[in-house]
Amino acid sequence: MLLDEATSSLDIRRKIEVFDLLLQENNQNNRTVLSVLHDINLASMYLNRLIFLKEGRLVAEGKTEEVRTPEILGDVYETRVLVENHPVTGRPFILFLTGN
C-alpha cells in the first residue's frame, strides 16, 4: 500500500485507528505499507523504517530507532529536538524545542 498524507486531516483518535488498521494489515496479511507523513511522532509509534528527505535529497534512511536521533531530526526540521521514551508505551516520542 502506498499512502500520501492519508491521515493529515484526521483528529488524533482517527489517525491512531487508521495506523492500527495498517499495522494489522501488515502483520496479518504480510502487506507492505509505505506512507508519506510529516507527523514524526505518529511515524515513530508505528513505522519500522524511516526515510528523511530535505530539499530533494536523502538525509537519512534506516530502522526507526537508528535514524530518529536529535541530530538527524534537528537537521530535517531545522529546530532543536528532544527524543524521549513514552512513560507508558516505551516507544520514543519527539519534543520540538523553542529558541536557541
C-alpha positions as CSV (number, residue, x, y, z in Angstrom):
1,M,0.0,0.0,0.0
2,L,1.2,3.5,-0.8
3,L,-0.2,6.4,1.3
4,D,0.4,10.1,0.9
5,E,-0.5,12.1,4.0
6,A,-3.6,9.8,4.4
7,T,-4.3,10.9,7.9
8,S,-3.4,14.6,7.6
9,S,-7.0,15.9,8.1
10,L,-8.0,13.5,10.8
11,D,-8.1,14.0,14.5
12,I,-5.7,12.1,16.8
13,R,-8.2,9.2,17.6
14,R,-8.8,8.6,13.9
15,K,-5.1,8.7,13.0
16,I,-4.4,6.0,15.6
17,E,-7.3,3.9,14.3
18,V,-6.0,4.2,10.7
19,F,-2.5,3.2,11.7
20,D,-3.8,0.4,13.9
21,L,-5.6,-1.0,10.9
22,L,-2.5,-0.6,8.7
23,L,-0.3,-2.3,11.3
24,Q,-2.9,-5.1,11.4
25,E,-2.9,-5.4,7.6
26,N,0.9,-5.5,7.7
27,N,1.2,-8.1,10.4
28,Q,-1.7,-10.4,9.5
29,N,-1.7,-10.2,5.7
30,N,2.0,-9.5,5.2
31,R,1.3,-6.3,3.2
32,T,4.0,-3.7,2.9
33,V,2.8,-0.2,3.8
34,L,4.7,2.9,2.5
35,S,3.4,6.1,4.0
36,V,4.4,9.7,3.5
37,L,3.7,11.8,6.5
38,H,5.0,14.8,8.4
39,D,3.9,13.7,11.9
40,I,7.2,12.3,13.2
41,N,5.6,11.1,16.5
42,L,2.9,9.1,14.6
43,A,5.7,7.7,12.4
44,S,7.8,6.7,15.4
45,M,4.8,5.0,17.0
46,Y,4.1,2.7,14.1
47,L,6.8,2.5,11.4
48,N,9.8,0.2,11.4
49,R,11.8,2.2,9.0
50,L,12.1,5.9,8.2
51,I,13.4,7.8,5.2
52,F,14.0,11.5,5.7
53,L,14.2,13.8,2.7
54,K,15.0,17.5,2.7
55,E,15.1,19.8,-0.4
56,G,15.0,16.8,-2.7
57,R,17.9,14.9,-1.1
58,L,18.1,11.9,1.1
59,V,19.1,12.9,4.7
60,A,18.8,9.5,6.4
61,E,17.3,6.1,5.9
62,G,17.1,3.1,8.2
63,K,15.5,1.5,11.2
64,T,13.3,3.9,13.1
65,E,15.4,3.7,16.3
66,E,18.6,4.3,14.4
67,V,17.6,7.4,12.4
68,R,15.3,9.1,14.8
69,T,18.1,11.0,16.5
70,P,18.2,14.6,17.7
71,E,20.9,15.3,15.2
72,I,19.0,14.0,12.2
73,L,15.7,15.4,13.3
74,G,17.3,18.8,14.0
75,D,18.7,18.9,10.5
76,V,15.5,17.8,8.8
77,Y,13.1,20.0,10.8
78,E,15.6,22.9,11.3
79,T,14.9,23.1,15.1
80,R,16.2,21.6,18.2
81,V,14.5,18.4,19.3
82,L,14.5,16.1,22.3
83,V,13.9,12.4,21.8
84,E,12.4,10.7,24.9
85,N,10.7,7.3,25.7
86,H,7.0,7.4,26.4
87,P,6.4,6.5,30.1
88,V,3.5,4.2,29.2
89,T,4.3,2.6,25.9
90,G,8.1,2.8,26.0
91,R,8.0,4.0,22.4
92,P,10.1,7.1,21.6
93,F,8.4,10.5,21.1
94,I,9.9,13.7,19.9
95,L,9.5,17.1,21.6
96,F,10.3,20.2,19.5
97,L,12.2,22.9,21.5
98,T,11.8,26.6,21.0
99,G,14.5,29.2,20.9
100,N,18.2,28.6,20.5
